[in-house]
Amino acid sequence: MSREKWKQNAPRIILAFIATLAIVSTLLLVSLRATIFNQEYMIKQSKTSGYVTAITKDINEYIQDNARASNIPPEVVKDTVKEDLVQQNVDSFIRAIYTDVPYRLVGTDVIRNNLNQAIATYAKEKKLDITDKETQTNIQHFTDESLNVFERYVAIPTFRTFAKQLISYNKQFVMIIILSGIFSLLLLIGLVLVSGRYLHRRLRYLAYTFAGAGLMLIVLPTILYKSNQIDHLAIQSKALYGFITIYLKNAVLLVIHLGIGCVVLGVFAMLVSELLRRKVSR
């Protein structure tokens, strides 16, 4: 490229590069808003990651351990907490922390009745007297502790703290996305205006911009995804570890998919530009 031609194209190249960075920033912000800042996304991930199934198993095992400590055969209270009830509470908890409203357990009466009925049925089969005050107090303590276990697994304090921090920045974050989107649009309009009067040239620079943005959104997230850095998170709970890692990996995949979309758009614009250029040169 000659020096004169470089001087002529330099403003377009620089503007295209700035527009590329602006588009990348905007799409990254949009992906964060659609994932990390989105309660429905978290609820969906809790279902697809197997998190609810895992904590349901953990809750029931913990209740069985408590039963053993209370001289109740663990098989008597096996699977007294159902997965659909856990899912209902997890959904309610996530919505509560994202909307900053008090969370209340749902279906505790069902769990308590299931436990009392299971113990009563066992006592009847074994012809045991459980009507004395001491036994009733022990059963009451056991059911109360079981409900406490249920709440600890469903209402995780870490999630509550994390969500409160997000909520405090939610309005500012939306405003940043809007401003970033407007800035990107103005840069694209400016790029079109300085690219000359030929449509194929305008499309070519738009193609460079979107393809470049797409490559940035693909390469770095792909390196992060393939490096297994997310898998090295230090989380003790196996259920929570599986949930958080899948949650973050799917968020990274969304960014990669947005990048692929930008590349496809850029390639399409380039093909159309080339077709128009050939028509003009004839």
C-alpha positions in Angstrom: 0.0 0.0 0.0 1.5 3.4 -1.1 2.0 6.2 1.4 -0.7 8.3 -0.2 -3.2 5.4 -0.2 -2.3 4.7 3.5 -3.0 8.2 4.5 -6.3 8.0 2.6 -7.4 4.7 4.3 -5.9 5.3 7.7 -9.0 7.1 9.2 -11.2 4.3 8.0 -8.9 1.6 9.4 -8.6 3.3 12.7 -12.3 3.9 12.9 -13.0 0.3 12.0 -10.7 -0.9 14.7 -12.4 1.3 17.3 -15.8 0.2 16.1 -14.6 -3.4 16.5 -13.6 -2.9 20.1 -16.9 -1.1 20.8 -18.9 -4.0 19.3 -16.9 -6.5 21.4 -17.5 -4.5 24.5 -21.2 -4.2 23.8 -21.7 -7.9 23.1 -19.7 -8.9 26.2 -22.0 -6.6 28.3 -25.1 -8.1 26.7 -23.9 -11.6 27.3 -23.3 -10.8 31.0 -26.8 -9.3 31.2 -28.2 -12.4 29.6 -26.4 -14.8 32.0 -24.9 -13.5 35.2 -27.5 -10.8 35.7 -30.4 -13.0 34.7 -32.4 -15.0 37.2 -34.1 -17.1 34.6 -30.7 -18.1 33.2 -29.6 -19.3 36.7 -32.8 -21.2 37.2 -32.3 -22.9 33.8 -28.8 -23.9 34.7 -29.9 -25.3 38.1 -32.1 -27.7 36.1 -29.7 -28.6 33.2 -26.6 -29.0 35.4 -28.2 -31.6 37.6 -27.8 -29.4 40.7 -31.3 -29.9 42.1 -31.0 -33.7 41.6 -27.7 -33.7 43.5 -28.8 -31.6 46.4 -32.0 -33.6 46.7 -29.9 -36.7 47.2 -27.6 -34.9 49.7 -30.6 -33.7 51.7 -32.1 -37.1 51.9 -28.8 -38.7 52.9 -28.3 -36.0 55.6 -31.8 -36.7 56.9 -31.1 -40.4 57.0 -27.9 -39.7 59.0 -29.9 -37.6 61.5 -32.5 -40.4 61.7 -29.7 -42.9 62.6 -28.5 -40.5 65.3 -32.0 -40.3 66.7 -32.4 -44.1 66.8 -34.6 -44.2 63.7 -33.7 -46.7 61.0 -32.5 -44.6 58.0 -34.6 -46.5 55.5 -37.7 -45.4 57.3 -37.2 -41.8 56.1 -35.6 -42.6 52.8 -36.5 -40.2 49.9 -39.0 -38.1 52.1 -37.9 -34.9 50.3 -38.9 -35.0 46.6 -36.9 -33.4 43.8 -39.8 -31.3 42.5 -40.2 -29.7 45.9 -36.5 -28.9 46.0 -36.7 -27.4 42.5 -39.6 -25.3 43.5 -37.7 -23.9 46.5 -34.5 -23.3 44.4 -36.5 -21.4 41.8 -38.2 -19.3 44.6 -34.9 -18.6 46.3 -33.1 -17.5 43.1 -36.0 -15.2 42.2 -36.1 -13.8 45.7 -32.4 -12.9 45.8 -32.4 -11.3 42.4 -35.5 -9.2 43.2 -34.2 -8.5 46.8 -37.4 -9.7 48.5 -37.6 -12.0 51.6 -37.3 -15.7 50.8 -39.7 -18.2 52.5 -39.4 -21.9 52.3 -42.2 -23.6 50.4 -43.6 -27.0 51.3 -42.1 -27.4 54.7 -45.4 -28.8 56.0 -45.2 -31.5 53.3 -41.7 -32.5 54.5 -42.8 -32.5 58.1 -45.9 -34.6 57.4 -43.9 -37.0 55.3 -41.4 -37.5 58.1 -44.0 -37.9 60.9 -46.1 -40.2 58.7 -43.1 -42.4 57.9 -42.1 -42.6 61.6 -45.7 -43.3 62.6 -46.0 -46.1 60.0 -42.8 -47.7 61.2 -43.9 -47.5 64.8 -47.2 -49.1 64.0 -45.5 -51.9 62.1 -43.1 -52.6 64.9 -45.8 -52.0 67.6 -43.8 -49.3 69.3 -45.3 -46.7 71.6 -44.2 -43.2 70.5 -46.9 -41.3 72.3 -44.8 -40.4 75.4 -43.6 -36.9 75.8 -39.9 -37.6 75.5 -40.3 -39.6 72.2 -42.5 -36.9 70.8 -39.9 -34.2 71.7 -37.2 -36.3 70.0 -39.3 -36.7 66.9 -40.0 -32.9 66.9 -36.3 -32.2 67.2 -35.5 -34.6 64.4 -38.1 -33.0 62.0 -36.9 -29.5 62.9 -33.3 -30.4 62.2 -34.4 -32.0 58.9 -36.1 -28.8 57.9 -33.0 -26.8 58.8 -30.9 -29.1 56.6 -33.3 -28.6 53.8 -33.1 -24.8 54.1 -29.2 -24.8 54.3 -29.0 -26.7 51.0 -31.6 -24.6 49.2 -30.8 -21.1 50.6 -27.1 -20.8 50.1 -25.7 -17.7 51.7 -23.0 -17.3 49.0 -25.7 -16.9 46.3 -27.5 -14.4 48.4 -24.4 -12.2 48.8 -23.5 -12.6 45.1 -26.9 -11.6 43.9 -27.2 -8.6 46.2 -24.0 -7.2 44.8 -25.4 -7.7 41.3 -28.7 -6.0 42.1 -26.9 -3.0 43.5 -25.2 -2.5 40.0 -28.1 -3.6 37.8 -29.5 -0.2 36.8 -26.0 1.2 36.2 -25.2 -1.9 34.2 -28.2 -1.5 31.9 -27.3 2.1 31.3 -23.8 1.2 30.4 -25.1 -1.4 27.9 -27.4 1.3 26.3 -24.6 3.8 26.1 -22.2 1.2 24.7 -24.7 0.2 22.1 -25.3 3.8 21.1 -21.6 4.5 20.9 -21.1 1.4 18.7 -23.9 2.4 16.4 -22.5 5.9 16.0 -19.1 4.5 15.2 -20.6 2.2 12.5 -22.5 5.1 11.0 -19.3 7.2 11.0 -17.5 4.3 9.4 -20.1 4.1 6.6 -19.9 7.8 6.0 -16.1 7.9 5.7 -15.9 4.8 3.6 -16.8 6.6 0.4 -19.8 6.7 -1.8 -19.6 3.2 -3.1 -21.8 0.7 -1.3 -19.4 -2.2 -1.8 -16.6 -0.3 0.0 -18.9 0.5 2.9 -19.9 -3.1 3.2 -16.2 -4.2 3.0 -15.3 -2.1 6.1 -18.4 -3.2 7.9 -17.3 -6.8 7.1 -13.8 -6.1 8.5 -15.4 -4.7 11.7 -17.8 -7.5 12.4 -15.4 -10.3 11.4 -12.7 -8.8 13.6 -15.2 -8.4 16.5 -16.3 -12.0 16.0 -12.7 -13.4 16.0 -12.0 -11.5 19.3 -15.2 -13.0 20.8 -14.2 -16.5 19.7 -10.5 -16.7 20.3 -10.1 -15.5 23.9 -13.2 -17.2 25.3 -12.2 -20.5 23.5 -8.8 -20.4 25.1 -10.5 -19.9 28.5 -13.0 -22.7 27.8 -10.3 -25.1 26.6 -7.8 -24.3 29.4 -10.0 -25.9 32.0 -9.4 -22.9 34.3 -13.1 -23.0 35.3 -12.8 -26.6 36.4 -10.1 -25.6 38.9 -12.5 -23.6 41.1 -12.1 -24.4 44.8 -15.6 -25.4 45.8 -16.0 -28.2 48.3 -19.6 -29.1 47.6 -19.8 -31.5 44.7 -23.3 -30.4 43.7 -22.4 -26.7 43.9 -19.2 -27.2 42.0 -21.0 -28.9 39.2 -23.6 -26.1 39.1 -21.1 -23.2 39.1 -18.8 -24.7 36.6 -21.6 -25.5 34.1 -23.1 -22.1 34.8 -19.9 -20.3 33.9 -19.0 -22.6 30.9 -22.4 -22.0 29.3 -21.9 -18.2 29.8 -18.6 -18.5 28.0 -20.2 -20.5 25.2 -22.8 -17.8 24.7 -20.0 -15.3 24.1 -18.4 -17.7 21.6 -21.7 -18.2 19.8 -22.1 -14.4 19.5 -18.6 -14.3 18.0 -19.6 -16.9 15.5 -22.6 -14.9 14.6 -20.5 -11.8 14.0 -18.0 -13.7 11.8 -20.9 -15.1 9.7 -22.3 -11.5 9.4 -18.9 -10.2 8.4 -18.4 -13.0 5.8 -21.8 -12.3 4.4 -21.1 -8.6 4.1 -17.8 -9.3 2.4 -19.4 -11.6 -0.2 -22.1 -9.0 -1.0 -19.4 -6.4 -1.2 -17.4 -8.5 -3.6 -20.5 -9.1 -5.8 -21.3 -5.3 -5.9 -17.6 -4.5 -6.6 -17.6 -6.8 -9.7 -20.8 -5.2 -11.0 -19.3 -1.7 -10.6 -16.0 -2.7 -12.3 -17.8 -4.1 -15.4 
